[in-house]
């Protein structure tokens, strides 16, 4: 940030703001981490899941903060304190003002939903690259500007990092940005000040109930993205096949487009669908015209993702011919129905599926291309929604011939207790293997494979780590699978 900014300019007009001290002075920068504070900085004290920023106010002041924004009264002496009612909305405004609203200088597309966000944003990247380059992406696989990539600590970063990333993109000549927007980000107002041109909701099924508690709360959090686009020049994209469609439609305040795999009344749809082990071919029907698409990504759920991306592109004014070229050019999305092969006579796919709906969909896709037995290896994350664990078991055992239950990221929970929560959902007389050590489980699953079998290793996808207790260790499903495959020939 090069422009001189006064503290008053950052916080003036924020709901409920009360100043203690004169706010008319120049500041250096804004921080939410006291360890990064330097002389003349503003420290904004944000509550977290396991900690509270207000505990670090004295540390921030010791390091040189001259202004503090917090929801409570201040015990530490500082040049100026701004007390605000809603600290999360406040930091969103402060960050946008500090970085001078970079999202207004970009065509920003926000994608939320339980499943498909990552694939949709990367399909959008492929589409937008047919018209212009570079394209920015923010999401689970990382944060990508024109010249830089950053590891994603969260699917959607906090307001300060978001505005900083968007500023970098503006400075590097990015025009289009495709951003995943998580339900956590929406409920915590991380994206509240972003100027979205288009928003999309891919689907809504059970996830994150450890945080949202109920489907109604989760659905409300997702629907909030529709509140961020108003007027005829902004667009909402909705899935006509999703059970929440009618509820979501009542929240729309902008222009809108619908997409559907099966409903002929949708604005963006398909005809002449042919599916194979190499993907699918279809005629893409849009309000701007029709084009043939050969989608290399496997499965019906990826066709749905492609239609969502196409609808977002139509709303962004992209010609159908470029949309079709973009969809056809994307060969894979990292960790999503991704093949792992060293020439073995059976198929292994890794996939990020970690919800019952996503696991059902990847197994449905696998069944369509499987010539032998369908096998699945999965686990459930610790310190997360316990209610979906038996549902994951049911999804796996209902669809696969062989089920291997193991650990995902157990975190601070006992892996065996997580598996006990999964077991009630296991149905039928399927061959079931229980092995809490994920490395051993993968080796056992690979050893069980015969010619023409198909093994889905689900849950971690692109992740290259496993969280055991509070420790993050290196663990990459692809690497472990390749080791196991090489072991077969040793």
Buried (B, 14 or more C-beta within 10 A) or exposed (E): BEEEBEBBBBBBEBEEBEBBBEBEBEBBBBBBBBEEBEEBBBBBBBBEEEEBBBEBBBBBBEBEBBBBBBBEEBEEEBBBBBBBEBBBBBBBBBBBBBBBBBBEBBBBBBBBBBBBBBBBBBBBBBBBBBBEEBBBBBBBBBBBBBEEEBEBEBBBBBBBBBBBBBBBBBEEEBBBBBBBBBBBBBBBBBBBBBBBBBBBBBBBBBBBBEBBEEBEBBBBBBBBBBBBBEEEEBBBBBBBBBEBBEBBBEBBEBBBBBBBBEEEEBBBBBEEBEBEEEBBBBBBBBEBEEBEBBBBBBBBBBBBBBBBBBBBBBBBEBBBEBBBBBBBBBEBBBBBBBEBEEEBEBBBBBBBBBBBBBBBBBBBBBBEBBEBBBBBBBBBBBEBBBEBBBBBBBBBBBBBBBBBBBBBBBBEBEBEEBBEBBBEBBEEEBEBBBBBEBBEBBBBBBEBBEEEBBBBBBBBBBBEEBBBEEEEEEBBBBEBBBEBBEEEEE
